[in-house]
C-alpha cells in the first residue's frame, strides 16, 4: 500500500475543508467539505460529509451520519451504512450492509449486499443479495444469488440465477416487471413456522405477494401468492394465492388448490 495513506490521518469534530488528495483514516464527527477527489485508507462518518469529487476508500468505510457524494463513491473492501448516503455518481463496493438509507442516481455494484434499510438506484448488480428491508430499482437488478424477505420494486428486469422470495406475514407486496432465474422459489420461509403460528393466533393470516408482468425460470419454479401475466419454465408448481394468466412449461406443471391459471401450454 502507498505510504501516503498512513501519513495524513484526519479527525474532524468541528468544521473543516478537506482539499483533494490522499489521506490515511478520516474520522468525521463534525462537518467536512471535500473540495475535490479524495482517496483514503478508511472513512468513518458520524457527522456530515459533502464530497465534491470522487471519494475512494481503500479499506473499511462506515456512515452513521450523513454523506453526500457528487462524484463516484468507492469502498474497495466494505461499506456499512446506518445513516444516510446520497450519491450522484456510481457506487462500487466490496461487501455492503445498509441498515440506513442509500440513494444513488447512478449504478450500484457490490460483491455482497445486505439490505435491512432502504436503497434506491437506477440499477444494481451484486454477487449475493439479501433484502429484509426495501429496495427500489428503476431499470435492472442482477445477482448470482438472492434472498428477499422484504419489499422489492423493480421497474425493469430482475435477473437472479438462484432466487428465493420469502413472503412476509401481513400486508406487503413486491412489484417486479420481469423476473428471470435459473431456479426460483416464491413462498414461505422454511424458518417461519413459529412466527406463522403466532400470527394466526393474533388473526394476522394474510401474506405478502409478488406481482410481475412475466416470469421466466430456466429450471424449476415454485410459486405462491404470485400474480403474473405469464410464467415460463421447465417444472412449475403453482400454489395457493396465485393468479397466472398463461403458463408455458417444458417438463411438468402442478396447479394446487387455491390457485388460478388461465392457459396451460406444454411446449
C-alpha positions in Angstrom: 0.0 0.0 0.0 1.2 3.6 -0.7 2.8 5.2 2.4 0.7 8.3 1.7 -2.3 6.6 3.3 -0.6 6.3 6.7 0.7 9.9 6.8 -2.3 12.1 6.9 -5.0 10.8 9.3 -7.8 13.3 9.8 -10.0 13.7 12.9 -12.7 16.3 12.3 -15.0 17.3 15.2 -15.7 20.9 14.1 -16.0 22.3 10.6 -13.2 21.7 8.1 -12.4 21.9 4.4 -10.6 18.9 3.1 -8.5 19.5 0.0 -8.2 16.9 -2.8 -5.6 14.3 -2.2 -4.7 11.1 -0.4 -5.2 10.5 3.3 -5.0 7.8 5.9 -8.1 7.3 8.1 -10.7 10.0 8.1 -12.9 10.3 11.1 -15.7 12.9 10.9 -18.0 13.7 13.9 -18.4 17.3 12.8 -18.7 18.6 9.3 -16.3 18.1 6.4 -16.4 19.7 3.0 -14.2 17.8 0.4 -13.4 20.2 -2.4 -12.1 17.6 -4.9 -11.4 13.9 -5.3 -10.2 12.3 -2.1 -8.6 8.9 -1.6 -8.3 7.5 1.9 -7.5 4.3 3.8 -10.6 4.3 5.9 -13.7 6.6 6.3 -15.9 6.8 9.4 -18.7 9.4 9.4 -20.9 10.1 12.4 -21.3 13.7 11.4 -21.7 15.2 7.9 -19.6 15.0 4.8 -20.1 16.7 1.5 -17.7 15.2 -1.2 -17.4 17.4 -4.2 -15.5 14.9 -6.3 -14.8 11.2 -6.3 -14.4 9.5 -2.9 -12.4 6.3 -2.8 -11.9 4.3 0.4 -9.2 1.5 0.2 -10.2 -0.2 3.5 -13.5 -0.1 5.5 -15.9 2.8 5.4 -18.9 3.4 7.6 -21.5 6.1 7.8 -23.8 6.6 10.7 -24.3 10.3 10.0 -24.8 11.8 6.5 -22.7 11.6 3.4 -23.4 13.4 0.1 -21.1 12.4 -2.8 -21.1 14.3 -6.1 -18.7 12.0 -7.9 -18.2 8.3 -7.7 -18.2 6.5 -4.4 -15.9 3.6 -3.9 -15.5 1.3 -0.9 -13.0 -1.3 -2.1 -13.2 -3.6 1.0 -16.5 -2.8 2.6 -19.1 -0.2 3.4 -21.6 0.0 6.3 -24.4 2.5 6.2 -26.6 3.0 9.2 -27.1 6.7 8.5 -27.9 8.4 5.1 -25.8 8.3 1.9 -26.7 10.2 -1.3 -24.6 9.7 -4.3 -24.7 11.4 -7.7 -22.2 9.1 -9.3 -21.8 5.3 -9.4 -21.3 3.4 -6.2 -18.8 0.5 -6.3 -18.1 -1.5 -3.1 -16.9 -4.9 -1.9 -19.3 -6.0 0.8 -22.0 -3.5 1.8 -24.6 -3.6 4.6 -27.3 -1.0 4.6 -29.5 -0.6 7.7 -30.0 3.1 7.0 -30.7 4.8 3.6 -28.7 4.8 0.3 -29.9 6.7 -2.7 -27.8 6.7 -5.9 -28.5 8.5 -9.2 -26.2 6.0 -10.9 -25.5 2.3 -10.8 -24.6 0.4 -7.6 -22.2 -2.5 -7.8 -21.3 -4.8 -4.9 -19.8 -8.2 -4.2 -22.1 -8.9 -1.3 -25.1 -6.7 -0.4 -27.3 -6.9 2.7 -30.2 -4.5 2.9 -32.2 -4.1 6.1 -32.8 -0.4 5.5 -33.6 1.3 2.2 -31.9 1.5 -1.2 -32.9 3.4 -4.3 -31.0 3.2 -7.5 -31.4 3.1 -11.3 -29.6 -0.2 -11.5 -28.0 -2.7 -9.1 -25.5 -5.6 -9.6 -24.3 -7.9 -6.8 -22.9 -11.4 -6.5 -25.0 -12.1 -3.4 -28.1 -10.1 -2.4 -30.1 -10.3 0.8 -33.0 -7.9 1.4 -35.1 -7.7 4.5 -35.8 -4.0 4.1 -36.8 -2.0 1.0 -35.2 -2.0 -2.4 -36.3 0.2 -5.3 -34.5 -0.2 -8.7 -35.7 1.7 -11.7 -34.1 -0.3 -14.5 -32.3 -3.6 -13.9 -31.3 -5.7 -10.9 -28.9 -8.7 -11.4 -27.3 -11.1 -9.0 -26.0 -14.6 -8.8 -27.9 -15.4 -5.6 -30.7 -13.5 -4.0 -32.8 -14.0 -0.9 -35.7 -11.5 -0.5 -37.8 -11.2 2.6 -38.6 -7.5 2.5 -40.1 -5.4 -0.3 -38.6 -5.1 -3.8 -39.7 -2.8 -6.6 -38.0 -3.3 -10.0 -39.5 -1.4 -12.9 -37.3 -3.2 -15.4 -35.8 -6.7 -15.3 -34.7 -8.7 -12.2 -32.2 -11.4 -13.3 -31.1 -13.6 -10.4 -29.7 -17.1 -11.0 -30.8 -18.6 -7.7 -33.7 -16.5 -6.4 -35.8 -17.1 -3.2 -38.5 -14.6 -2.3 -40.0 -15.2 1.2 -43.4 -13.7 1.7 -43.9 -11.7 4.9 -46.9 -12.3 7.2 -49.4 -9.5 6.8 -49.5 -6.9 4.0 -46.5 -6.5 1.8 -46.0 -6.5 -1.9 -43.1 -6.7 -4.3 -43.6 -5.3 -7.8 -41.3 -6.6 -10.5 -41.8 -6.0 -14.2 -39.9 -9.2 -15.3 -38.3 -11.9 -13.3 -35.6 -14.2 -14.9 -33.9 -17.0 -12.9 -32.4 -20.4 -13.3 -34.1 -21.6 -10.0 -37.0 -19.7 -8.5 -38.9 -20.0 -5.2 -41.7 -17.7 -4.0 -43.4 -18.7 -0.8 -43.0 -19.1 3.0 -39.7 -19.0 4.7 -38.6 -22.5 6.0 -37.9 -21.0 9.4 -41.2 -19.2 9.8 -43.4 -21.9 11.4 -43.4 -20.4 14.8 -44.0 -16.9 13.5 -46.8 -18.0 11.3 -48.4 -19.9 14.3 -48.3 -16.7 16.5 -49.7 -14.6 13.7 -52.6 -16.9 13.2 -53.4 -16.7 16.9 -53.4 -12.9 16.6 -55.6 -13.0 13.5 -53.0 -11.9 11.0 -53.4 -14.6 8.5 -52.8 -12.7 5.2 -49.5 -12.9 3.5 -47.5 -10.7 1.2 -47.4 -11.3 -2.5 -45.3 -10.8 -5.7 -46.8 -9.0 -8.7 -44.9 -9.4 -12.0 -45.8 -8.9 -15.7 -43.7 -12.0 -16.7 -41.6 -14.7 -15.1 -39.1 -17.0 -16.8 -37.2 -19.8 -15.0 -34.7 -22.0 -16.9 -35.0 -24.6 -14.1 -37.7 -25.3 -11.5 -40.2 -22.7 -10.3 -42.3 -23.0 -7.2 -44.7 -20.1 -6.8 -47.2 -19.0 -4.1 -49.2 -15.8 -3.7 -47.9 -14.6 -7.1 -49.8 -12.6 -9.7 -48.3 -12.7 -13.2 -49.5 -12.3 -16.7 -47.2 -15.1 -18.0 -44.9 -17.8 -16.4 -42.4 -19.9 -18.4 -40.2 -22.7 -17.1 -39.5 -26.4 -17.0 -41.0 -27.9 -13.9 -43.5 -25.5 -12.4 -45.6 -25.6 -9.2 -48.4 -23.1 -8.8 -49.7 -22.9 -5.2 -52.5 -21.1 -3.4 -52.9 -17.4 -3.8 -51.5 -17.4 -7.4 -53.3 -15.8 -10.3 -51.5 -16.6 -13.5 -52.7 -15.6 -17.0 -50.6 -18.1 -19.1 -48.2 -20.9 -18.2 -45.7 -22.3 -20.7 -43.7 -25.4 -19.5 -41.4 -28.0 -21.0 -41.4 -30.5 -18.1 -44.2 -30.8 -15.6 -46.9 -28.5 -14.2 -48.8 -28.8 -10.9 -51.6 -26.4 -10.1 -52.6 -26.7 -6.4 -55.9 -25.9 -4.7 -56.4 -22.2 -4.3 -54.5 -21.2 -7.4 -55.9 -19.7 -10.6 -54.4 -20.3 -14.0 -55.8 -19.2 -17.3 -54.0 -21.0 -20.1 -51.7 -24.1 -19.7 -49.4 -24.8 -22.6 -47.0 -27.7 -22.8 -44.1 -26.8 -25.2 
